[in-house]
Amino acid sequence: MFVKVSGINDIWEGGVILVAALDRRVLLVWPDGGTLNAFQGNCPHQGLPLDGAFLDGGLLTCPHHFWVYDAGSGVAVDPPECDLIAYPVKIEGDGVFVDPDERLPNPLPE
């Protein structure tokens, strides 16, 4: 079930914000030149909130452990063994909606 997590004016291209979707933290990530994505809002390493994660081009970095993820897919770049969970996201009107009950598959490594 999609739930509204923010307004479209709360995030901009090149931005990252932590929001709540039902009982979960969700990280909205909008890479420059990309699409708006939604990922788990806690780091998969130790479960700390990803508030303060930073985006550099297409790479998202955890503020706690400096693990790096692809900002378009959530696939781990460094170290490569711990992907972020991705959730469906859609924009309707001026709202951003996420379905925290459905996990998107991470792309297979090439």
C-alpha positions in Angstrom: 0.0 0.0 0.0 1.4 3.3 -1.0 1.6 6.0 1.7 2.4 9.7 1.4 5.8 10.3 2.9 6.6 13.9 1.8 5.7 16.7 -0.5 7.6 17.0 -3.8 9.0 20.3 -2.7 10.6 18.7 0.3 13.3 17.0 -1.9 15.0 18.2 -5.0 17.2 16.7 -7.6 20.6 16.0 -6.0 19.0 15.7 -2.6 18.5 13.1 0.2 15.9 13.1 3.0 14.9 10.6 5.7 11.1 10.1 6.0 8.7 7.8 7.8 6.5 5.3 5.9 4.2 3.5 8.4 6.6 1.9 10.9 9.8 2.2 8.8 12.4 4.8 8.1 12.8 5.4 4.4 15.5 7.3 2.6 14.4 9.3 -0.4 17.3 9.8 -2.9 17.1 11.8 -6.0 20.4 11.6 -8.0 21.3 14.4 -10.4 19.9 13.5 -13.8 18.1 10.4 -12.3 14.8 9.5 -10.8 13.5 9.7 -7.3 14.2 6.4 -5.4 13.3 5.1 -2.0 15.5 2.9 0.1 15.6 1.5 3.7 16.3 4.3 6.1 18.7 2.3 8.3 22.2 1.2 7.3 22.3 -2.5 6.7 25.6 -2.7 8.6 24.5 -1.8 12.1 20.9 -0.4 11.7 21.8 3.2 12.3 19.5 5.8 10.7 20.8 7.1 7.4 19.9 10.7 8.2 22.9 12.7 7.0 23.7 10.3 4.2 25.4 12.2 1.4 25.0 12.0 -2.4 27.9 12.6 -4.8 26.8 12.2 -8.4 25.3 8.7 -8.5 26.8 7.5 -5.3 25.2 7.5 -1.8 27.4 7.3 1.2 26.5 6.2 4.8 27.4 8.9 7.3 28.3 6.4 9.9 30.5 3.8 8.2 31.2 5.5 4.8 29.8 2.4 3.0 28.9 3.4 -0.6 25.8 2.5 -2.6 24.6 3.1 -6.2 22.0 5.9 -5.7 19.8 4.6 -8.5 19.6 1.0 -7.4 20.7 0.6 -3.8 23.4 -1.9 -4.9 26.4 -1.8 -2.6 29.6 -0.5 -4.3 32.1 -0.6 -1.4 31.9 -3.0 0.3 30.0 -5.0 -2.3 28.1 -7.5 0.0 25.3 -5.4 1.6 22.7 -3.8 -0.7 20.0 -1.4 0.4 16.4 -2.5 0.2 14.6 -0.5 -2.5 10.9 0.3 -2.3 8.5 1.5 -5.0 8.0 5.2 -5.2 5.6 7.4 -7.1 4.8 11.1 -7.4 1.1 12.1 -7.5 0.3 15.8 -7.6 2.6 17.4 -5.1 3.0 14.3 -3.0 5.7 11.6 -2.8 4.4 8.1 -2.0 6.2 4.9 -1.1 5.1 1.3 -0.7 7.1 0.1 2.3 5.5 -3.4 2.1 6.9 -4.2 -1.3 10.6 -4.7 -1.9 12.0 -4.1 -5.4 14.6 -6.6 -6.6 18.2 -5.3 -6.7 19.7 -5.6 -10.2 22.0 -8.6 -10.6 25.7 -7.7 -10.8 27.2 -7.6 -14.2 
